[in-house]
Amino acid sequence: MNSDSLTNLKTAKETILIVDDSPDNLRVLSLMLKSQGYDVKKAISGRFAMQALEVIHPDLILLDINMPEMNGYEICQLLKEKPNVADIPIIFISASHGVLDKVKAFRIGGGDYITKPFHLEEVLIRVENQLTQARLYHALQQQNDQLKTEIDRRCAVEMALLEANHQLSLLASLDGLTGIANRRRFDEYIIAEWQRAMREQHPLSLILIDVDYFKNYNDTYGHLLGDDCLKKIAEILQRMSQRATDLAARYGGEEFVLILPNTSQCGAQKVAQRIKEAIADQTIPHKNSSVSEQVTLSMGIMTVIPNIMMEMADFISRADQALFKAKSEGRDRIVSMNYGEFM
């Protein structure tokens, strides 16, 4: 900081507390400092100084070392132990020129040391140096506090943005009607799981699901009840997707799909059977169905351990062919076929 900046840091009137058991020293120092525009407070003993510090917070303390009852070292140690006054700079005043005395003064927290008899010009320079350092310290502390506040604010904004983006990402990947994953999420997830299954050589199962005669259902009961029907089916599929890696998604219209990573054909058949039973337990009326008096599902299962000779699109297409076979054979059934059956 330049001199203009330092001048701007100086407060209108800084307070200095003089602690000395000599009335003459108190008078001389007080007159000199007041003439320089400082607000001066005086204490003739350590006890009075401690009492004064309960009601005032000086910008600087001039502290005599050799005093009865409580010497300057003891006062300094007490002050440095009190968080509310520990940052006040202290200049020791002593008749001792000994190096050990000076070392002790600095070791316990003194900012400077003036020997008696003191020269007024020296006192003024040392006082101003200590106050300048204190101003710089407080200015930097204030800047740091402001910076921390700004960093905290920006972090809060960033966290809010991340959460908002996360929520938007979730919304973008969910079906608006049923609340389960949408086709976009399915397309992203099947790619990742196909690559993982190829890398780890684990089976990957796909169950394609179609609500039997759903157009008739809508025509009979209306689209609102049709939507409710799809929601109930989605809830069942979500419940049956028990593992964190399983994904239930709305494939389009009345079609749904389950991705079951690391699941054998037998395991996928068991999942499909549980879905069939859960739908039956719902007993959703469907009087215009050709296969049952309640809502039923047709399901096609395809399981494969991917390799570089296979295409993911072909895998999905063959699951769709299994579903078509289930529908063409009378609906309300599960058809599970091997990859080689479509070769």
Salt bridges, closest charged atoms under 4 A:
GLU14 OE2 - ARG135 NE 2.90
ASP20 OD2 - LYS116 NZ 3.61
ASP39 OD2 - LYS41 NZ 3.88
ASP64 OD1 - LYS116 NZ 3.27
GLU69 OE1 - ARG47 NE 3.99
ASP87 OD1 - HIS57 NE2 3.82
ASP87 OD2 - HIS138 NE2 3.90
ASP112 OD1 - ARG126 NH1 2.85
GLU122 OE2 - ARG126 NE 2.81
GLU128 OE2 - ARG135 NH1 2.87
GLU150 OE2 - ARG153 NH2 2.63
GLU150 OE2 - ARG154 NE 2.72
ASP152 OD2 - LYS148 NZ 3.09
ASP175 OD2 - ARG250 NH1 3.32
ASP187 OD1 - ARG183 NE 3.27
GLU188 OE2 - ARG184 NE 3.61
GLU188 OE1 - ARG185 NH1 3.83
GLU193 OE1 - ARG196 NH2 2.87
GLU200 OE1 - ARG196 NH1 3.84
GLU200 OE1 - HIS202 ND1 3.19
ASP210 OD2 - LYS327 NZ 3.71
ASP219 OD2 - LYS215 NZ 3.03
ASP246 OD1 - ARG243 NH2 2.72
ASP314 OD2 - ARG318 NH2 2.74
GLU329 OE2 - LYS325 NZ 2.34
ASP332 OD1 - LYS276 NZ 3.51
